[in-house]
């Protein structure tokens, strides 16, 4: 926060406990860059040298919606320990994940039929 304040040539005292709680509750799918952008935006929007929860929340609402493919890529990368998912589209990831599940669990349609026949259909 201090670095961003210096870049913007602003005097900043800190942030309120509510502002910190707002930041802690956010999932941060865009990691450090997203956090930095929220701090930058909040400092620019703020009317005092103390960031408050309202200003942080306003900045968080202005973030673009998370990309579902990015979350899936990140989860797969953590799971397999590879960068092989980078740049792959959501449809390709779904297809690859479906193929993996078919190989690991057998045909999903067959599995659903077996569950249904046993009265163990998965709830929607």
Secondary structure, 3 states (H helix, E strand, C coil): CHHHHHHCCCCCCEECHHHHHHHHHCCCCCHHHHHHHHHHHHHHHCCCCEECHHHHHHHHHCCCCCCHHHHHHHHHHHHHCCCCCCCCCHHHHHHHHHHHHHHHHCCHHHHHHHHHHHCCCCCC
